[in-house]
Amino acid sequence: LHIQVPSNNDFNPIFQEKYFNKLWEWEKGEHVGEVYNLQQLVQILKEIGFEIVSARTDGGWPHAFAWQLGEVLMSKNHIVILAILLPILKLLIYLGNLLIDDGKGNLVVLAQKYNNIDY
């Protein structure tokens, strides 16, 4: 089971908050009841019988910067600029995920559950 959801950590925008209004409206309907911190999500999964393979937050400041810049460009309909920058933004996200786990990003959990049924 792979879960990647927003965390309930405080959002510290690099850019002005007005650029994220559409996203907040979308998130209210899309992630109803899914916003936890990492310890809460891990505990819920363990309680329902999952073994945690890995649990972390994603990417730190490189991930946050790339994601937020993408949101700003989309909110201003700068799709061409976003398309040009997308490979660089994806690289920042990849490197952030690979190198930084500062506890502030989205939650990323990989879990497994064994079935005790004999075939």
Salt bridges, closest charged atoms under 4 A:
GLU25 OE2 - LYS28 NZ 3.39
GLU34 OE1 - HIS31 ND1 2.70
ASP58 OD2 - HIS63 NE2 3.37
